[in-house]
Amino acid sequence: MEYQFNEDNFEKEVLESEVPVLVDFFAEWCGPCKMMGPVIAKLAEEFDGKMKIGKCNVDDNMDLAEQYRVSSIPNMQIFKNGQVVDQIIGAQSESALRDRLTAAL
């Protein structure tokens, strides 16, 4: 299941999550973000139950983007126990991203 994170649900769904969370900070106009979309969706299904994986639109959630210092997108951050434990900037191969997610478990 691919989640949609925003300023209204971020604290509950990400910071208070009992499982690790990958937040894909993206924008609709970003080419590399669009390339990562199907990869994120596939990994969200693959890791369902072990990790939450979802997207956060930086144009709609500027305060979150600023708080987590998102200056380049795509910017994927892995949260564990409310803290960022890994950050991946730029488009990645599916296998490379899968390896990072597996390491965070």
N, CA, C and O atoms as CSV, one atom per row, in Angstrom:
chain,resi,resn,atom,element,x,y,z
A,1,MET,N,N,0.834,-1.182,0.000
A,1,MET,CA,C,0.000,0.000,0.000
A,1,MET,C,C,0.878,1.244,0.000
A,1,MET,O,O,1.751,1.393,0.855
A,2,GLU,N,N,0.652,2.119,-0.940
A,2,GLU,CA,C,1.415,3.366,-1.006
A,2,GLU,C,C,0.653,4.452,-0.246
A,2,GLU,O,O,-0.510,4.731,-0.537
A,3,TYR,N,N,1.317,5.049,0.716
A,3,TYR,CA,C,0.714,6.083,1.555
A,3,TYR,C,C,0.872,7.461,0.917
A,3,TYR,O,O,1.749,7.684,0.083
A,4,GLN,N,N,0.002,8.373,1.331
A,4,GLN,CA,C,0.121,9.785,0.980
A,4,GLN,C,C,0.343,10.538,2.290
A,4,GLN,O,O,-0.547,10.604,3.138
A,5,PHE,N,N,1.541,11.103,2.442
A,5,PHE,CA,C,1.856,11.831,3.665
A,5,PHE,C,C,1.674,13.326,3.433
A,5,PHE,O,O,1.969,13.841,2.354
A,6,ASN,N,N,1.182,14.013,4.463
A,6,ASN,CA,C,1.008,15.464,4.385
A,6,ASN,C,C,1.150,16.052,5.781
A,6,ASN,O,O,1.371,15.332,6.754
A,7,GLU,N,N,1.019,17.358,5.863
A,7,GLU,CA,C,1.215,18.024,7.147
A,7,GLU,C,C,0.181,17.595,8.183
A,7,GLU,O,O,0.441,17.675,9.383
A,8,ASP,N,N,-0.990,17.142,7.734
A,8,ASP,CA,C,-2.034,16.725,8.669
A,8,ASP,C,C,-1.773,15.352,9.284
A,8,ASP,O,O,-2.127,15.120,10.439
A,9,ASN,N,N,-1.158,14.437,8.529
A,9,ASN,CA,C,-0.990,13.069,9.045
A,9,ASN,C,C,0.468,12.675,9.299
A,9,ASN,O,O,0.724,11.551,9.729
A,10,PHE,N,N,1.417,13.559,9.048
A,10,PHE,CA,C,2.837,13.210,9.119
A,10,PHE,C,C,3.249,12.724,10.505
A,10,PHE,O,O,3.946,11.717,10.630
A,11,GLU,N,N,2.827,13.424,11.526
A,11,GLU,CA,C,3.233,13.031,12.884
A,11,GLU,C,C,2.726,11.630,13.211
A,11,GLU,O,O,3.490,10.793,13.691
A,12,LYS,N,N,1.458,11.371,12.959
A,12,LYS,CA,C,0.870,10.067,13.287
A,12,LYS,C,C,1.417,8.955,12.393
A,12,LYS,O,O,1.821,7.906,12.895
A,13,GLU,N,N,1.435,9.169,11.075
A,13,GLU,CA,C,1.795,8.105,10.137
A,13,GLU,C,C,3.301,7.863,10.027
A,13,GLU,O,O,3.732,6.742,9.757
A,14,VAL,N,N,4.102,8.914,10.234
A,14,VAL,CA,C,5.554,8.785,10.063
A,14,VAL,C,C,6.278,8.790,11.401
A,14,VAL,O,O,6.941,7.815,11.754
A,15,LEU,N,N,6.157,9.866,12.136
A,15,LEU,CA,C,6.952,10.016,13.359
A,15,LEU,C,C,6.548,9.039,14.462
A,15,LEU,O,O,7.394,8.611,15.247
A,16,GLU,N,N,5.255,8.680,14.529
A,16,GLU,CA,C,4.782,7.768,15.568
A,16,GLU,C,C,4.628,6.330,15.068
A,16,GLU,O,O,4.103,5.481,15.788
A,17,SER,N,N,5.071,6.054,13.869
A,17,SER,CA,C,4.925,4.719,13.283
A,17,SER,C,C,5.746,3.689,14.046
A,17,SER,O,O,6.858,3.958,14.498
A,18,GLU,N,N,5.160,2.496,14.175
A,18,GLU,CA,C,5.864,1.402,14.850
A,18,GLU,C,C,6.774,0.641,13.891
A,18,GLU,O,O,7.581,-0.183,14.323
A,19,VAL,N,N,6.650,0.910,12.595
A,19,VAL,CA,C,7.524,0.295,11.593
A,19,VAL,C,C,8.288,1.413,10.883
A,19,VAL,O,O,7.846,2.562,10.902
A,20,PRO,N,N,9.431,1.095,10.255
A,20,PRO,CA,C,10.151,2.125,9.503
A,20,PRO,C,C,9.263,2.705,8.391
A,20,PRO,O,O,8.340,2.049,7.910
A,21,VAL,N,N,9.563,3.942,7.997
A,21,VAL,CA,C,8.775,4.642,6.985
A,21,VAL,C,C,9.706,5.277,5.955
A,21,VAL,O,O,10.666,5.960,6.312
A,22,LEU,N,N,9.415,5.046,4.669
A,22,LEU,CA,C,10.110,5.753,3.594
A,22,LEU,C,C,9.180,6.856,3.111
A,22,LEU,O,O,8.055,6.593,2.689
A,23,VAL,N,N,9.661,8.092,3.178
A,23,VAL,CA,C,8.909,9.226,2.655
A,23,VAL,C,C,9.617,9.702,1.397
A,23,VAL,O,O,10.783,10.095,1.434
A,24,ASP,N,N,8.894,9.660,0.283
A,24,ASP,CA,C,9.403,10.146,-0.998
A,24,ASP,C,C,8.906,11.576,-1.176
A,24,ASP,O,O,7.756,11.802,-1.553
A,25,PHE,N,N,9.788,12.542,-0.900
A,25,PHE,CA,C,9.451,13.952,-1.129
A,25,PHE,C,C,9.585,14.206,-2.624
A,25,PHE,O,O,10.656,14.004,-3.197
A,26,PHE,N,N,8.494,14.651,-3.259
A,26,PHE,CA,C,8.459,14.778,-4.713
A,26,PHE,C,C,7.628,16.000,-5.118
A,26,PHE,O,O,7.016,16.666,-4.284
A,27,ALA,N,N,7.630,16.271,-6.433
A,27,ALA,CA,C,6.743,17.291,-7.018
A,27,ALA,C,C,6.226,16.746,-8.346
A,27,ALA,O,O,6.908,15.980,-9.026
A,28,GLU,N,N,5.026,17.148,-8.698
A,28,GLU,CA,C,4.397,16.684,-9.938
A,28,GLU,C,C,5.204,17.065,-11.177
A,28,GLU,O,O,5.205,16.331,-12.165
A,29,TRP,N,N,5.891,18.210,-11.131
A,29,TRP,CA,C,6.610,18.730,-12.299
A,29,TRP,C,C,8.024,18.146,-12.437
A,29,TRP,O,O,8.731,18.464,-13.392
A,30,CYS,N,N,8.429,17.312,-11.510
A,30,CYS,CA,C,9.811,16.795,-11.463
A,30,CYS,C,C,9.938,15.513,-12.283
A,30,CYS,O,O,9.333,14.496,-11.943
A,31,GLY,N,N,10.723,15.557,-13.360
A,31,GLY,CA,C,10.933,14.398,-14.222
A,31,GLY,C,C,11.491,13.182,-13.499
A,31,GLY,O,O,10.913,12.100,-13.600
A,32,PRO,N,N,12.613,13.325,-12.764
A,32,PRO,CA,C,13.150,12.177,-12.037
A,32,PRO,C,C,12.159,11.616,-11.001
A,32,PRO,O,O,12.149,10.414,-10.734
A,33,CYS,N,N,11.331,12.493,-10.423
A,33,CYS,CA,C,10.314,12.035,-9.464
A,33,CYS,C,C,9.306,11.131,-10.171
A,33,CYS,O,O,8.890,10.103,-9.637
A,34,LYS,N,N,8.924,11.536,-11.380
A,34,LYS,CA,C,7.969,10.728,-12.153
A,34,LYS,C,C,8.577,9.372,-12.496
A,34,LYS,O,O,7.877,8.360,-12.500
A,35,MET,N,N,9.874,9.350,-12.784
A,35,MET,CA,C,10.555,8.086,-13.072
A,35,MET,C,C,10.525,7.161,-11.851
A,35,MET,O,O,10.404,5.945,-11.994
A,36,MET,N,N,10.635,7.734,-10.668
A,36,MET,CA,C,10.665,6.935,-9.439
A,36,MET,C,C,9.275,6.463,-9.013
A,36,MET,O,O,9.163,5.532,-8.216
A,37,GLY,N,N,8.226,7.084,-9.527
A,37,GLY,CA,C,6.861,6.756,-9.120
A,37,GLY,C,C,6.530,5.273,-9.175
A,37,GLY,O,O,6.082,4.715,-8.173
A,38,PRO,N,N,6.737,4.611,-10.324
A,38,PRO,CA,C,6.428,3.174,-10.398
A,38,PRO,C,C,7.310,2.322,-9.477
A,38,PRO,O,O,6.862,1.295,-8.966
A,39,VAL,N,N,8.546,2.741,-9.269
A,39,VAL,CA,C,9.456,2.010,-8.375
A,39,VAL,C,C,8.944,2.100,-6.937
A,39,VAL,O,O,8.901,1.103,-6.217
A,40,ILE,N,N,8.559,3.305,-6.536
A,40,ILE,CA,C,8.027,3.517,-5.183
A,40,ILE,C,C,6.764,2.680,-4.985
A,40,ILE,O,O,6.598,2.031,-3.952
A,41,ALA,N,N,5.875,2.697,-5.982
A,41,ALA,CA,C,4.621,1.935,-5.889
A,41,ALA,C,C,4.897,0.439,-5.758
A,41,ALA,O,O,4.260,-0.241,-4.954
A,42,LYS,N,N,5.835,-0.070,-6.537
A,42,LYS,CA,C,6.162,-1.506,-6.499
A,42,LYS,C,C,6.754,-1.893,-5.154
A,42,LYS,O,O,6.376,-2.911,-4.573
A,43,LEU,N,N,7.686,-1.078,-4.656
A,43,LEU,CA,C,8.318,-1.381,-3.368
A,43,LEU,C,C,7.320,-1.241,-2.218
A,43,LEU,O,O,7.430,-1.949,-1.217
A,44,ALA,N,N,6.349,-0.334,-2.352
A,44,ALA,CA,C,5.313,-0.181,-1.321
A,44,ALA,C,C,4.520,-1.476,-1.185
A,44,ALA,O,O,4.169,-1.875,-0.074
A,45,GLU,N,N,4.240,-2.127,-2.294
A,45,GLU,CA,C,3.528,-3.408,-2.255
A,45,GLU,C,C,4.434,-4.507,-1.685
A,45,GLU,O,O,4.000,-5.328,-0.877
A,46,GLU,N,N,5.680,-4.506,-2.115
A,46,GLU,CA,C,6.631,-5.538,-1.702
A,46,GLU,C,C,6.910,-5.502,-0.195
A,46,GLU,O,O,7.044,-6.547,0.443
A,47,PHE,N,N,6.996,-4.289,0.367
A,47,PHE,CA,C,7.347,-4.132,1.782
A,47,PHE,C,C,6.122,-3.939,2.675
A,47,PHE,O,O,6.265,-3.664,3.866
A,48,ASP,N,N,4.922,-4.081,2.113
A,48,ASP,CA,C,3.688,-3.875,2.870
A,48,ASP,C,C,3.680,-4.758,4.117
A,48,ASP,O,O,3.923,-5.962,4.041
A,49,GLY,N,N,3.398,-4.142,5.263
A,49,GLY,CA,C,3.399,-4.865,6.529
A,49,GLY,C,C,4.711,-4.790,7.279
A,49,GLY,O,O,4.744,-4.958,8.498
A,50,LYS,N,N,5.812,-4.534,6.550
A,50,LYS,CA,C,7.129,-4.431,7.183
A,50,LYS,C,C,7.583,-2.980,7.289
A,50,LYS,O,O,8.357,-2.619,8.176
A,51,MET,N,N,7.083,-2.151,6.361
A,51,MET,CA,C,7.506,-0.754,6.275
A,51,MET,C,C,6.404,0.029,5.573
A,51,MET,O,O,5.750,-0.479,4.663
A,52,LYS,N,N,6.208,1.269,6.005
A,52,LYS,CA,C,5.292,2.156,5.289
A,52,LYS,C,C,6.102,2.881,4.218
A,52,LYS,O,O,7.191,3.387,4.488
A,53,ILE,N,N,5.565,2.927,3.009
A,53,ILE,CA,C,6.230,3.635,1.917
A,53,ILE,C,C,5.207,4.550,1.273
A,53,ILE,O,O,4.109,4.124,0.914
A,54,GLY,N,N,5.582,5.813,1.131
A,54,GLY,CA,C,4.635,6.744,0.537
A,54,GLY,C,C,5.283,8.029,0.083
A,54,GLY,O,O,6.501,8.201,0.150
A,55,LYS,N,N,4.428,8.934,-0.385
A,55,LYS,CA,C,4.879,10.170,-1.008
A,55,LYS,C,C,4.409,11.390,-0.227
A,55,LYS,O,O,3.390,11.360,0.462
A,56,CYS,N,N,5.177,12.454,-0.355
A,56,CYS,CA,C,4.819,13.746,0.222
A,56,CYS,C,C,5.123,14.812,-0.821
A,56,CYS,O,O,6.283,15.039,-1.164
A,57,ASN,N,N,4.089,15.460,-1.321
A,57,ASN,CA,C,4.240,16.496,-2.342
A,57,ASN,C,C,4.817,17.759,-1.704
A,57,ASN,O,O,4.187,18.360,-0.833
A,58,VAL,N,N,6.010,18.159,-2.135
A,58,VAL,CA,C,6.673,19.315,-1.522
A,58,VAL,C,C,5.958,20.629,-1.821
A,58,VAL,O,O,6.031,21.567,-1.027
A,59,ASP,N,N,5.273,20.707,-2.952
A,59,ASP,CA,C,4.547,21.942,-3.283
A,59,ASP,C,C,3.344,22.139,-2.373
A,59,ASP,O,O,2.969,23.272,-2.071
A,60,ASP,N,N,2.742,21.046,-1.938
A,60,ASP,CA,C,1.568,21.113,-1.063
A,60,ASP,C,C,1.933,21.095,0.412
A,60,ASP,O,O,1.101,21.410,1.263
A,61,ASN,N,N,3.164,20.730,0.718
A,61,ASN,CA,C,3.604,20.580,2.118
A,61,ASN,C,C,4.957,21.247,2.315
A,61,ASN,O,O,5.925,20.604,2.721
A,62,MET,N,N,5.015,22.523,2.028
A,62,MET,CA,C,6.286,23.266,2.064
A,62,MET,C,C,6.920,23.291,3.447
A,62,MET,O,O,8.145,23.282,3.568
A,63,ASP,N,N,6.092,23.321,4.494
A,63,ASP,CA,C,6.657,23.343,5.845
A,63,ASP,C,C,7.412,22.046,6.156
A,63,ASP,O,O,8.481,22.076,6.765
A,64,LEU,N,N,6.858,20.925,5.739
A,64,LEU,CA,C,7.555,19.640,5.940
A,64,LEU,C,C,8.843,19.596,5.131
A,64,LEU,O,O,9.884,19.163,5.625
A,65,ALA,N,N,8.763,20.049,3.879
A,65,ALA,CA,C,9.960,20.059,3.034
A,65,ALA,C,C,11.060,20.908,3.660
A,65,ALA,O,O,12.232,20.532,3.636
A,66,GLU,N,N,10.682,22.038,4.213
A,66,GLU,CA,C,11.663,22.914,4.859
A,66,GLU,C,C,12.198,22.274,6.135
A,66,GLU,O,O,13.402,22.307,6.389
A,67,GLN,N,N,11.311,21.694,6.934
A,67,GLN,CA,C,11.709,21.077,8.199
A,67,GLN,C,C,12.716,19.953,7.986
A,67,GLN,O,O,13.635,19.781,8.786
A,68,TYR,N,N,12.545,19.186,6.907
A,68,TYR,CA,C,13.450,18.062,6.647
A,68,TYR,C,C,14.503,18.392,5.589
A,68,TYR,O,O,15.103,17.500,4.990
A,69,ARG,N,N,14.709,19.674,5.378
A,69,ARG,CA,C,15.788,20.208,4.523
A,69,ARG,C,C,15.799,19.588,3.125
A,69,ARG,O,O,16.842,19.181,2.613
A,70,VAL,N,N,14.620,19.529,2.531
A,70,VAL,CA,C,14.492,18.984,1.185
A,70,VAL,C,C,14.766,20.115,0.202
A,70,VAL,O,O,13.918,20.981,-0.015
A,71,SER,N,N,15.956,20.100,-0.391
A,71,SER,CA,C,16.306,21.143,-1.360
A,71,SER,C,C,16.441,20.573,-2.766
A,71,SER,O,O,16.391,21.319,-3.744
A,72,SER,N,N,16.611,19.267,-2.874
A,72,SER,CA,C,16.670,18.579,-4.171
A,72,SER,C,C,15.679,17.429,-4.129
A,72,SER,O,O,15.532,16.751,-3.113
A,73,ILE,N,N,15.004,17.221,-5.250
A,73,ILE,CA,C,14.055,16.113,-5.326
A,73,ILE,C,C,14.346,15.275,-6.563
A,73,ILE,O,O,14.898,15.809,-7.525
A,74,PRO,N,N,14.002,13.986,-6.589
A,74,PRO,CA,C,13.395,13.271,-5.473
A,74,PRO,C,C,14.353,13.139,-4.285
A,74,PRO,O,O,15.566,12.989,-4.435
A,75,ASN,N,N,13.753,13.200,-3.117
A,75,ASN,CA,C,14.488,13.107,-1.867
A,75,ASN,C,C,13.734,12.104,-1.009
A,75,ASN,O,O,12.633,12.388,-0.538
A,76,MET,N,N,14.316,10.945,-0.808
A,76,MET,CA,C,13.663,9.888,-0.053
A,76,MET,C,C,14.346,9.751,1.295
A,76,MET,O,O,15.560,9.561,1.378
A,77,GLN,N,N,13.550,9.851,2.345
A,77,GLN,CA,C,14.094,9.762,3.695
A,77,GLN,C,C,13.443,8.591,4.413
A,77,GLN,O,O,12.229,8.398,4.352
A,78,ILE,N,N,14.279,7.814,5.094
A,78,ILE,CA,C,13.783,6.679,5.866
A,78,ILE,C,C,13.765,7.080,7.337
A,78,ILE,O,O,14.777,7.493,7.903
A,79,PHE,N,N,12.594,6.946,7.933
A,79,PHE,CA,C,12.389,7.284,9.338
A,79,PHE,C,C,12.247,6.003,10.146
A,79,PHE,O,O,11.602,5.045,9.720
A,80,LYS,N,N,12.865,6.011,11.319
A,80,LYS,CA,C,12.749,4.894,12.253
A,80,LYS,C,C,12.648,5.516,13.640
A,80,LYS,O,O,13.495,6.321,14.026
A,81,ASN,N,N,11.620,5.148,14.382
A,81,ASN,CA,C,11.394,5.711,15.718
A,81,ASN,C,C,11.375,7.237,15.688
A,81,ASN,O,O,11.895,7.888,16.594
A,82,GLY,N,N,10.774,7.803,14.644
A,82,GLY,CA,C,10.608,9.249,14.555
A,82,GLY,C,C,11.826,10.022,14.093
A,82,GLY,O,O,11.792,11.251,14.041
A,83,GLN,N,N,12.911,9.321,13.754
A,83,GLN,CA,C,14.144,9.980,13.345
A,83,GLN,C,C,14.547,9.549,11.938
A,83,GLN,O,O,14.307,8.412,11.532
A,84,VAL,N,N,15.165,10.478,11.198
A,84,VAL,CA,C,15.688,10.134,9.877
A,84,VAL,C,C,16.939,9.286,10.069
A,84,VAL,O,O,17.889,9.709,10.729
A,85,VAL,N,N,16.935,8.077,9.485
A,85,VAL,CA,C,18.088,7.181,9.610
A,85,VAL,C,C,18.822,7.009,8.280
A,85,VAL,O,O,19.942,6.499,8.247
A,86,ASP,N,N,18.188,7.436,7.185
A,86,ASP,CA,C,18.840,7.353,5.874
A,86,ASP,C,C,18.167,8.353,4.942
A,86,ASP,O,O,16.978,8.647,5.072
A,87,GLN,N,N,18.948,8.865,4.007
A,87,GLN,CA,C,18.428,9.823,3.029
A,87,GLN,C,C,19.019,9.484,1.668
A,87,GLN,O,O,20.227,9.297,1.526
A,88,ILE,N,N,18.148,9.411,0.678
A,88,ILE,CA,C,18.559,9.079,-0.683
A,88,ILE,C,C,18.107,10.219,-1.586
A,88,ILE,O,O,16.912,10.505,-1.674
A,89,ILE,N,N,19.045,10.867,-2.252
A,89,ILE,CA,C,18.709,11.996,-3.111
A,89,ILE,C,C,18.937,11.613,-4.561
A,89,ILE,O,O,19.985,11.076,-4.920
A,90,GLY,N,N,17.939,11.896,-5.389
A,90,GLY,CA,C,18.039,11.608,-6.811
A,90,GLY,C,C,17.434,10.260,-7.156
A,90,GLY,O,O,17.170,9.433,-6.284
A,91,ALA,N,N,17.222,10.060,-8.446
A,91,ALA,CA,C,16.644,8.806,-8.926
A,91,ALA,C,C,17.588,7.650,-8.633
A,91,ALA,O,O,18.807,7.783,-8.739
A,92,GLN,N,N,17.008,6.518,-8.264
A,92,GLN,CA,C,17.770,5.318,-7.914
A,92,GLN,C,C,17.221,4.130,-8.688
A,92,GLN,O,O,16.068,4.144,-9.120
A,93,SER,N,N,18.024,3.127,-8.858
A,93,SER,CA,C,17.514,1.892,-9.446
A,93,SER,C,C,16.646,1.195,-8.401
A,93,SER,O,O,16.795,1.417,-7.199
A,94,GLU,N,N,15.752,0.363,-8.877
A,94,GLU,CA,C,14.884,-0.375,-7.965
A,94,GLU,C,C,15.703,-1.222,-6.998
A,94,GLU,O,O,15.410,-1.259,-5.803
A,95,SER,N,N,16.723,-1.898,-7.506
A,95,SER,CA,C,17.529,-2.773,-6.646
A,95,SER,C,C,18.309,-1.980,-5.594
A,95,SER,O,O,18.428,-2.417,-4.450
A,96,ALA,N,N,18.840,-0.817,-5.980
A,96,ALA,CA,C,19.585,0.012,-5.025
A,96,ALA,C,C,18.664,0.510,-3.909
A,96,ALA,O,O,19.032,0.498,-2.734
A,97,LEU,N,N,17.477,0.943,-4.289
A,97,LEU,CA,C,16.532,1.433,-3.294
A,97,LEU,C,C,16.056,0.278,-2.398
A,97,LEU,O,O,15.916,0.450,-1.187
A,98,ARG,N,N,15.810,-0.883,-2.985
A,98,ARG,CA,C,15.404,-2.065,-2.207
A,98,ARG,C,C,16.477,-2.404,-1.169
A,98,ARG,O,O,16.151,-2.734,-0.029
A,99,ASP,N,N,17.747,-2.325,-1.551
A,99,ASP,CA,C,18.843,-2.615,-0.616
A,99,ASP,C,C,18.830,-1.652,0.560
A,99,ASP,O,O,19.042,-2.063,1.701
A,100,ARG,N,N,18.585,-0.378,0.294
A,100,ARG,CA,C,18.552,0.624,1.369
A,100,ARG,C,C,17.366,0.371,2.303
A,100,ARG,O,O,17.488,0.503,3.520
A,101,LEU,N,N,16.226,0.009,1.726
A,101,LEU,CA,C,15.050,-0.272,2.539
A,101,LEU,C,C,15.282,-1.506,3.408
A,101,LEU,O,O,14.946,-1.509,4.592
A,102,THR,N,N,15.850,-2.540,2.823
A,102,THR,CA,C,16.130,-3.770,3.567
A,102,THR,C,C,17.099,-3.492,4.721
A,102,THR,O,O,16.940,-4.039,5.813
A,103,ALA,N,N,18.086,-2.656,4.480
A,103,ALA,CA,C,19.058,-2.307,5.535
A,103,ALA,C,C,18.387,-1.577,6.689
A,103,ALA,O,O,18.826,-1.688,7.834
A,104,ALA,N,N,17.326,-0.833,6.396
A,104,ALA,CA,C,16.636,-0.061,7.442
A,104,ALA,C,C,15.717,-0.925,8.300
A,104,ALA,O,O,15.297,-0.513,9.382
A,105,LEU,N,N,15.412,-2.114,7.816
A,105,LEU,CA,C,14.545,-3.003,8.604
A,105,LEU,C,C,15.354,-3.568,9.755
A,105,LEU,O,O,14.831,-4.344,10.555
